[in-house]
Amino acid sequence: MDLDLLSSLAVQNDTKVLLLVLDGVGGLAGPQGKTSLEAAHTPNLDALAKSGVCGFHDPVAPGITPGSGPAHIGLFGYDPFRYLIGRGVLDTAGTPFVFATGDLASRLNFATLAADGTISDRRAGRIPDEEGQRVTDLLAKNIKEIEGVQVLLQHVKEYRAAAIFRGKRLDGHLCDSDPQKVGLKPLDVAPTQENPTVEAKEAARLANTFIVRAKEILAAEAKANFVMMRGFDVYEPLPDFCELFKWRACAVAGYPMYKGVAKLAGMRVIEEGQSTVEEEIDLVIRELPKTDFLFLHVKKTDSKGEDGDFEGKVEVIEHFDRLLPRLVDLKPDVFCVTGDHSTPCSLRSHSWHPVPICIAAETARVDACQTFSETSFLTGGLGRIHSTDVVPLLLAHAERLQKYGA
């Protein structure tokens, strides 16, 4: 939907909207012929499904596997094709780092490079925050500039960091160096355009030089002895989410990338106390009275899917289900539970499959769905929508949209 049109219809009122994103919640059939959602015991999610209208959304388009950035951008109402933001900017925006106009940012994955030059672990054994901060500081101490361009390092979380190049006009149309699979050699960073700009060629050269120097500095590390670069982009904020839809918006998310996309959209982002889902819910309880729209992000469903841990994903879903009554008891006027994308354990990655979604509200036309699951939602009243339809539906169910036309 056109953002200007939607904004022109938006009105203010006192309703509360809670958008809960269980990252990567959608799946495929596992060992017993059931998805993780179907295998999990979820009486509270099932009760929510019975009280609302259910279906699926396509994060980007049918058949297209989304990254986390485009998937959330779509959920917030922005066209993910028009507002494509690189992971480097998204991850960095979720940290205390302050961007300057023209900064080129890239996400860094600390990784383990084997003796034969192939990647043996794309996440360096999922090193903890303190190790990630230490090796980031090591790089920052030894790489301050390349060819007169300032290099700024920012730890993000665990094995994730960011490199920001400042002081020269650069082009972010660059490919990743991450081969996406273990056992393969890292790729050279190169321009992605058929006729690359001078700025893209220069940016690629700077990135490849950075990788070479980082490899030398990290050579003695047992796990994080290499870096891979991905998600290059030049910083540019999104149209303001709060101004567009005439509401106060707040984000509670434990991982910087999701804080980053919320910050770029202009939401107020809560920084403290989000190391567990319980702590996140505590913050939602504290913050919902102060805001109109609250985005809550839960990560572990996606992590277990990417690890191929079917039972682990079931346990994460069941654990959250036991906590769900604390959110239901807040009685938001509109409560939407969905995912940003599907992460089937059998694929160990994001997938193109449509994502389950449920909207519970007094204004919802309740359908016949009895359980919160992929099979049940095939009969849901929402059918199959686009992710950019979610915000208009939330606004409508919150009675925050005027009639269009006479």
C-alpha positions as CSV (number, residue, x, y, z in Angstrom):
1,M,0.0,0.0,0.0
2,D,1.1,3.5,-0.7
3,L,2.6,5.0,2.5
4,D,1.4,8.5,1.8
5,L,-2.2,7.3,1.3
6,L,-2.1,5.2,4.4
7,S,-0.6,8.1,6.4
8,S,-3.4,10.4,5.2
9,L,-6.0,8.0,6.6
10,A,-4.3,7.4,10.0
11,V,-5.9,8.9,13.1
12,Q,-4.9,9.0,16.7
13,N,-6.9,7.3,19.5
14,D,-6.1,5.5,22.8
15,T,-5.9,2.0,21.5
16,K,-2.8,-0.3,22.1
17,V,-1.3,-2.5,19.5
18,L,1.2,-5.3,20.4
19,L,3.1,-6.9,17.5
20,L,4.9,-10.1,18.7
21,V,7.4,-11.5,16.2
22,L,8.6,-15.1,16.9
23,D,11.6,-15.0,14.6
24,G,11.6,-17.8,12.1
25,V,8.6,-19.5,13.7
26,G,7.3,-21.1,10.5
27,G,8.6,-24.6,9.6
28,L,8.2,-27.8,7.6
29,A,7.2,-31.3,8.8
30,G,9.8,-32.9,11.0
31,P,10.4,-36.5,12.4
32,Q,6.7,-37.2,13.2
33,G,5.3,-35.5,10.2
34,K,4.6,-32.3,12.1
35,T,6.1,-28.9,12.1
36,S,7.7,-27.5,15.3
37,L,4.6,-25.5,15.9
38,E,2.4,-28.5,15.5
39,A,4.6,-30.7,17.6
40,A,4.7,-28.2,20.5
41,H,2.1,-28.1,23.3
42,T,0.8,-24.6,23.0
43,P,-2.6,-24.2,24.8
44,N,-2.1,-20.4,25.1
45,L,-1.2,-19.8,21.5
46,D,-4.1,-22.0,20.5
47,A,-6.5,-20.0,22.7
48,L,-5.2,-16.8,20.9
49,A,-5.8,-18.4,17.5
50,K,-9.4,-19.3,18.5
51,S,-10.1,-15.7,19.5
52,G,-8.7,-14.1,16.3
53,V,-8.4,-14.2,12.6
54,C,-5.5,-16.3,11.2
55,G,-3.6,-17.0,8.0
56,F,-0.2,-16.4,6.4
57,H,1.9,-13.5,5.1
58,D,4.6,-13.5,2.4
59,P,7.6,-11.5,3.8
60,V,8.8,-10.3,0.4
61,A,7.0,-12.2,-2.4
62,P,6.0,-15.8,-3.1
63,G,9.0,-17.9,-3.6
64,I,11.5,-15.3,-2.4
65,T,13.6,-16.2,0.7
66,P,14.0,-13.0,2.8
67,G,16.8,-11.8,4.9
68,S,15.9,-10.6,8.4
69,G,16.1,-6.9,7.3
70,P,13.6,-7.0,4.4
71,A,11.4,-9.3,6.5
72,H,11.0,-6.8,9.3
73,I,10.9,-3.8,6.9
74,G,7.9,-5.4,5.3
75,L,6.2,-6.1,8.6
76,F,6.6,-2.4,9.5
77,G,4.7,-1.5,6.3
78,Y,7.6,-0.5,4.1
79,D,8.0,-2.0,0.6
80,P,11.1,-4.3,1.1
81,F,12.0,-3.8,-2.6
82,R,12.0,0.0,-2.3
83,Y,13.5,0.2,1.1
84,L,16.2,-2.4,1.0
85,I,18.7,-1.8,3.8
86,G,22.0,-3.7,4.1
87,R,22.6,-5.8,7.2
88,G,25.6,-3.7,8.0
89,V,23.5,-0.6,8.6
90,L,20.8,-2.6,10.3
91,D,23.1,-4.3,12.8
92,T,25.1,-1.1,13.5
93,A,22.0,1.0,14.0
94,G,21.0,-1.4,16.9
95,T,24.1,-0.4,18.8
96,P,25.2,2.9,20.5
97,F,27.1,3.7,17.3
98,V,26.2,7.1,15.8
99,F,26.1,7.2,12.0
100,A,27.3,10.1,9.9
101,T,25.9,10.9,6.5
102,G,27.7,8.8,3.9
103,D,29.0,6.1,6.2
104,L,29.4,2.7,4.5
105,A,28.7,-0.1,7.0
106,S,29.3,-3.9,6.7
107,R,28.3,-6.6,9.1
108,L,31.2,-8.8,10.2
109,N,30.9,-12.4,11.1
110,F,33.8,-13.7,13.1
111,A,34.5,-17.1,11.7
112,T,36.9,-20.0,11.9
113,L,39.2,-20.5,8.9
114,A,40.7,-24.0,8.5
115,A,44.3,-24.7,7.5
116,D,43.2,-25.4,3.9
117,G,41.7,-21.9,3.6
118,T,38.1,-23.0,3.8
119,I,35.5,-21.8,6.4
120,S,35.0,-24.5,9.1
121,D,32.6,-22.5,11.2
122,R,30.7,-19.5,9.9
123,R,30.0,-18.3,13.5
124,A,33.3,-19.0,15.3
125,G,31.5,-21.4,17.6
126,R,29.0,-18.8,18.5
127,I,31.5,-17.1,20.8
128,P,29.9,-15.2,23.7
129,D,29.6,-11.4,23.9
130,E,32.8,-10.9,25.9
131,E,34.9,-12.8,23.3
132,G,33.2,-10.9,20.5
133,Q,33.9,-7.6,22.2
134,R,37.6,-8.6,22.8
135,V,38.4,-9.5,19.2
136,T,36.5,-6.4,18.0
137,D,38.6,-4.3,20.2
138,L,41.7,-6.1,18.9
139,L,40.8,-5.2,15.3
140,A,39.9,-1.6,16.3
141,K,43.3,-1.1,18.0
142,N,45.2,-2.3,14.9
143,I,43.0,-1.0,12.0
144,K,42.2,2.6,12.2
145,E,42.4,3.6,8.6
146,I,42.9,2.2,5.1
147,E,44.2,4.4,2.3
148,G,43.1,7.5,4.2
149,V,39.6,6.2,4.9
150,Q,38.7,6.0,8.6
151,V,37.7,2.5,9.7
152,L,35.4,2.2,12.8
153,L,34.7,-1.1,14.5
154,Q,31.6,-1.8,16.5
155,H,30.8,-5.0,18.4
156,V,27.2,-6.0,17.8
157,K,26.5,-9.3,19.6
158,E,28.3,-12.6,20.2
159,Y,30.1,-13.4,16.9
160,R,28.7,-10.4,15.1
161,A,30.4,-7.0,14.7
162,A,30.4,-4.2,12.1
163,A,33.0,-2.3,10.1
164,I,32.2,1.3,9.1
165,F,34.2,3.2,6.5
166,R,34.0,7.0,6.9
167,G,35.5,10.0,5.1
168,K,35.1,9.2,1.5
169,R,32.2,8.8,-0.9
170,L,31.6,5.1,-1.3
171,D,29.1,2.8,-3.0
172,G,27.5,-0.1,-1.1
173,H,26.6,-2.2,-4.1
174,L,29.0,-5.0,-3.1
175,C,28.7,-8.8,-2.8
176,D,29.3,-10.6,0.5
177,S,32.5,-12.5,1.3
178,D,30.5,-15.1,3.2
179,P,30.1,-18.3,1.0
180,Q,27.1,-19.2,3.2
181,K,28.3,-22.8,3.7
182,V,31.1,-24.4,5.6
183,G,33.8,-26.2,3.6
184,L,34.0,-23.4,1.0
185,K,36.6,-20.7,0.7
186,P,35.6,-17.1,1.5
187,L,34.7,-14.9,-1.5
188,D,36.3,-11.7,-2.6
189,V,34.2,-8.6,-2.1
190,A,33.3,-7.3,-5.5
191,P,30.8,-4.8,-7.0
192,T,27.4,-6.3,-7.8
193,Q,26.5,-4.0,-10.7
194,E,27.3,-4.9,-14.3
195,N,28.9,-1.4,-14.8
196,P,30.2,-0.6,-11.3
197,T,30.8,2.9,-10.2
198,V,34.3,4.1,-9.2
199,E,33.0,4.4,-5.7
200,A,32.0,0.7,-5.7
201,K,35.3,-0.4,-7.0
202,E,37.1,1.6,-4.3
203,A,34.8,0.3,-1.6
204,A,35.5,-3.3,-2.7
205,R,39.2,-2.7,-2.6
206,L,39.0,-1.2,0.9
207,A,36.9,-4.2,2.1
208,N,39.3,-6.8,0.7
209,T,42.2,-5.0,2.3
210,F,40.4,-4.9,5.6
211,I,39.8,-8.7,5.4
212,V,43.5,-9.4,4.7
213,R,44.6,-7.2,7.6
214,A,42.0,-8.7,9.9
215,K,43.2,-12.2,9.1
216,E,46.8,-11.3,10.1
217,I,45.7,-9.7,13.4
218,L,43.4,-12.7,14.3
219,A,45.8,-15.4,13.2
220,A,46.5,-16.6,16.8
221,E,42.8,-16.8,17.8
222,A,41.5,-20.4,18.4
223,K,38.0,-19.8,17.0
224,A,37.6,-16.2,15.7
225,N,40.6,-16.2,13.4
226,F,38.8,-14.7,10.4
227,V,36.1,-12.2,9.5
228,M,33.5,-12.4,6.7
229,M,31.8,-9.2,5.5
230,R,28.2,-9.0,4.4
231,G,25.3,-6.6,4.0
232,F,27.2,-3.6,2.7
233,D,25.2,-0.4,2.6
234,V,25.4,3.4,2.9
235,Y,23.4,4.8,5.9
236,E,20.0,6.3,5.2
237,P,17.0,6.3,7.6
238,L,13.5,5.1,6.8
239,P,10.4,7.4,6.6
240,D,9.4,7.9,10.2
241,F,7.1,5.2,11.4
242,C,5.6,7.3,14.2
243,E,4.9,10.3,12.0
244,L,3.4,8.2,9.2
245,F,0.9,6.4,11.4
246,K,0.3,9.1,14.0
247,W,1.2,6.9,17.0
248,R,3.9,6.4,19.6
249,A,6.0,3.3,18.8
250,C,8.4,1.3,21.0
251,A,10.6,-1.7,20.4
252,V,11.7,-4.4,22.8
253,A,14.3,-6.7,21.2
254,G,17.3,-8.5,22.5
255,Y,19.4,-8.5,19.3
256,P,20.9,-5.4,17.8
257,M,19.8,-6.0,14.2
258,Y,16.1,-5.8,15.3
259,K,16.7,-2.8,17.4
260,G,18.5,-1.3,14.4
261,V,15.6,-1.6,12.0
262,A,13.2,-0.2,14.7
263,K,15.6,2.7,15.2
264,L,15.9,3.4,11.5
265,A,12.1,3.5,11.4
266,G,12.0,6.1,14.2
267,M,10.8,3.9,17.0
268,R,11.8,4.4,20.6
269,V,14.1,1.4,21.4
270,I,14.5,0.0,24.9
271,E,18.1,-0.9,25.5
272,E,18.4,-2.6,28.9
273,G,17.5,-5.9,30.4
274,Q,16.7,-8.2,27.4
275,S,18.9,-11.2,27.9
276,T,16.0,-13.5,28.4
277,V,12.4,-13.7,27.1
278,E,11.2,-13.2,30.7
279,E,13.1,-9.9,30.8
280,E,11.7,-8.8,27.5
281,I,8.2,-9.4,28.7
282,D,8.9,-7.5,31.9
283,L,9.8,-4.5,29.7
284,V,6.7,-4.9,27.6
285,I,4.6,-4.8,30.8
286,R,6.4,-1.6,31.8
287,E,6.4,0.1,28.4
288,L,3.0,-0.7,26.9
289,P,1.1,1.9,29.0
290,K,3.5,4.6,27.7
291,T,3.1,3.8,24.0
292,D,0.5,3.0,21.3
293,F,2.4,0.4,19.2
294,L,4.9,-2.0,20.8
295,F,7.1,-4.4,18.8
296,L,8.4,-7.4,20.7
297,H,11.0,-9.6,19.1
298,V,11.8,-13.2,20.2
299,K,15.0,-14.7,18.6
300,K,15.5,-18.2,19.8
301,T,12.9,-19.8,17.5
302,D,15.0,-18.7,14.5
303,S,18.3,-19.8,16.2
304,K,17.1,-23.3,16.8
305,G,15.8,-23.5,13.2
306,E,19.2,-22.5,11.8
307,D,20.9,-25.0,14.0
308,G,18.6,-27.8,12.6
309,D,17.4,-28.5,16.2
310,F,13.8,-29.5,15.8
311,E,13.3,-30.5,19.5
312,G,15.0,-27.4,20.6
313,K,12.7,-25.2,18.5
314,V,9.7,-27.1,20.0
315,E,11.0,-26.4,23.5
316,V,11.5,-22.7,22.7
317,I,7.9,-22.4,21.4
318,E,6.5,-24.3,24.5
319,H,8.6,-22.1,26.8
320,F,7.2,-18.9,25.2
321,D,3.7,-20.3,25.3
322,R,3.9,-20.7,29.1
323,L,4.8,-17.0,29.3
324,L,2.2,-15.8,26.9
325,P,-0.6,-15.2,29.5
326,R,1.5,-12.4,30.9
327,L,1.1,-10.5,27.6
328,V,-2.6,-11.5,27.1
329,D,-3.3,-10.2,30.6
330,L,-2.2,-6.7,29.4
331,K,-5.3,-6.7,27.2
332,P,-3.9,-4.9,24.2
333,D,-6.7,-3.8,21.8
334,V,-4.9,-5.6,19.0
335,F,-2.5,-8.5,19.6
336,C,-0.7,-9.8,16.5
337,V,1.5,-12.9,16.7
338,T,3.6,-13.9,13.7
339,G,7.1,-14.4,12.5
340,D,9.3,-12.4,10.2
341,H,10.0,-15.4,8.0
342,S,10.0,-19.2,8.2
343,T,13.1,-21.1,9.3
344,P,12.5,-24.8,8.8
345,C,14.9,-27.0,10.8
346,S,15.2,-29.4,7.9
347,L,16.7,-26.5,5.8
348,R,18.7,-24.9,8.6
349,S,18.1,-21.5,7.1
350,H,15.4,-18.9,6.2
351,S,13.0,-20.1,3.6
352,W,10.4,-18.8,1.2
353,H,7.4,-20.4,2.9
354,P,4.6,-18.1,4.0
355,V,4.6,-17.2,7.7
356,P,1.7,-18.0,10.1
357,I,0.0,-14.9,11.5
358,C,-2.9,-14.3,14.0
359,I,-4.6,-11.0,14.8
360,A,-6.7,-11.0,17.9
361,A,-9.0,-8.0,18.5
362,E,-12.6,-7.2,19.4
363,T,-12.9,-6.0,15.8
364,A,-11.5,-9.2,14.3
365,R,-13.8,-11.5,12.3
366,V,-13.0,-14.7,14.2
367,D,-12.5,-17.7,11.9
368,A,-12.6,-21.5,12.6
369,C,-8.9,-22.0,13.4
370,Q,-8.5,-24.0,16.6
371,T,-4.7,-24.3,16.9
372,F,-1.8,-22.0,16.2
373,S,-0.2,-24.0,13.5
374,E,0.5,-24.0,9.7
375,T,-2.0,-26.7,8.9
376,S,-4.8,-25.0,11.0
377,F,-4.1,-21.6,9.4
378,L,-4.7,-22.9,5.9
379,T,-8.4,-22.4,6.6
380,G,-7.9,-19.0,8.3
381,G,-9.9,-15.9,7.5
382,L,-6.9,-13.8,6.5
383,G,-5.9,-16.2,3.8
384,R,-2.5,-15.3,2.4
385,I,-1.5,-11.7,2.5
386,H,1.7,-9.6,1.9
387,S,3.7,-8.6,4.9
388,T,3.1,-4.9,4.0
389,D,-0.6,-5.5,4.6
390,V,0.0,-6.3,8.3
391,V,0.4,-2.7,9.5
392,P,-2.8,-1.5,7.6
393,L,-4.7,-4.4,9.2
394,L,-3.3,-3.5,12.7
395,L,-4.3,0.1,12.2
396,A,-7.7,-0.9,11.0
397,H,-8.4,-3.3,13.9
398,A,-7.3,-0.6,16.3
399,E,-9.8,1.8,14.5
400,R,-7.0,4.1,13.6
401,L,-7.9,4.4,9.9
402,Q,-10.5,6.8,8.4
403,K,-12.8,5.8,5.6
404,Y,-11.2,6.2,2.2
405,G,-13.3,8.3,-0.1
406,A,-16.9,9.5,0.1
